[in-house]
């Protein structure tokens, strides 16, 4: 079972929308709350854009005694480092080089898999 920590980006499913905020079920039966303050003064308008059952990308802000504080507005916040992301520690100057290597490695792996499929 995955142990979540602050900074993890996760796709979850909205299971309830209340005046308090949006309750999201994460993989492995965890759930958390995107508090209405995440939307600032726009909460009354913003809440209408979300539906129960909708997938939503969130970032874990805090975990306390099994309770998850989540954010939608801060998913792209570079200050919240996701330690599960292989690119978190990459310096901007090296990003292109590492991304190209990752893409090249992925293409090679796909070719190997295609080869193995055609041989069987």
N, C-alpha and C positions, 0 to 999 in steps of 0.2 A: 504494500500500500504506500502510495506517495505521501511524503511528509512535506507539506507546503511551508514556505517561508516568505517573508516580505520580499517583494520584487518579482515573484513568479507571475508570469503572464499566463492566463488560463482561459479557455473557452468553457463557459458554463451555460446553463439553461435557466431562464427566469421562471421561478415557481410561484411568486406572489409580488404584487405591487400594492403598497399601502402608503399612508401619509408619512410613515417613517422612512420609506425608501423602497429599493428593489431587492428582493431576496433572490439569490442565485444559487442553484445547485451546481457544484463543481464535480469533476470526476471523482470516483471513489467515495461517493455518498457524503461528501463534505458540503456544507452550505455556508453562505455568508451574506452580508448585507452591504449594499451600496447605499450609504446614508443619503438622504435628500440633500444634505449640505454639499455633496459632491457636484451638484448641479447649480449651486449658488441660488440666486433669486429666480432662476428659470425653472425650478422644480415643477410648479403647476403645469407649465406648458410642456416641459421635457417628458414628464411621466406619460403623456399621451402618445409619445413616439414608441413606447415599449409595450410588448404584449406578453402574457403568460405563455410559456412554451418557446419563446424566441431565444435563439442562441445569441450570446453576447460575450465579447472579449473583455476581461477584467484584469486588474493587477491586484495582488494581495498587498495590502498596506500594513496589516498587523494581524497576528494570531495570538489570542489570549484565552487560555483554558478551553481550547477547541472552538472558540468563536472567531470568525473571520471578518475583518473589516476589508472591504473591497472598494475599488474605484474604477469607474469607466473613464472619467475625464483625464486620469493620469496614466493611462495605458502606455502612452508614448513618452512619458517623463524620463529623461535620461538620468535623473538623480536617483530613480528607483532601479537599482541594478538587479537583474535577474541572474543569479549565480548558476542557474541551469542552462543559460544561453551561452553557447560556445564562443560567441562574438563579444561577450561583455567586457573582456579585458583587452580587446584589440584597439590599438591606437588608430585614429582616423587615417593616418598616412599609410598604414598597412592593410586597411580594410579591403581595398580592391584586390590586392594580391591574394589575400586569404580567401576572399569570396570566389575569385577565379579558380583557385586551387580546389576549393570545395566543389564547385560546379564541374571541374574536370574529373575529379575523383568520382563524382556521382555518375557522370556519363560513362566512365570506364566500368563502373559497377553494373550499370544498366546493360551495357554491351555483354558483360560476362553472363548476366542472368539470361539475356536473349539467347546467347550461344548455348547455354545449358539447356534451355527449353527446346531449342531446335535439335539438339543431340538426342533428346529423350523421346 
